[in-house]
Amino acid sequence: MSYDLYCYKPKLDHPSVEDAENAIEYDEINIPNPDLENIINALLIVNPLLERNNNELNSPEGDVAIQIEIFSNHVAIGIPY
């Protein structure tokens, strides 16, 4: 089990319920995003121990299990509890 945290850029200056619902709805849609590689590379610079598997980053074995999935319009972070 884990918490799923959705990180997305709101359309306005502040987050809204509509923005959050759209991020969650698009969870399964794979829309091309030219910035996807830049996002992945930035995360790998911050934590070079992350292991990449396509658009997914995972903590190394033996570390706290964190899963980061990079989608076209949001980043989902899975953290065990």
C-alpha positions, 0 to 999 in steps of 0.5 A, a space after each residue: 500500500 502507498 500514498 499516491 501524490 499527484 504533482 501537476 501545474 495548475 492552469 491558474 495561479 492557484 490549484 483547483 479541484 478541476 485541475 486535480 481531477 484532470 490530473 488523476 483522469 489523465 493517469 492512464 493517457 500517454 500524451 507526448 510531452 517534449 519536456 518529459 526527458 527534461 523532467 526525468 533528467 532533473 529528478 536524476 540530477 537531484 537523486 542519482 541513485 534513482 533507477 530508471 525504467 522508461 518513465 518510472 524512477 524507483 529507489 534502489 533495492 534496500 532503500 525506502 521504496 519510492 516510485 515516481 511515475 512521470 506522465 505527460 501532465 503530472 508526476 505521481 509519487 508512490 510512498 509506502 506507509 
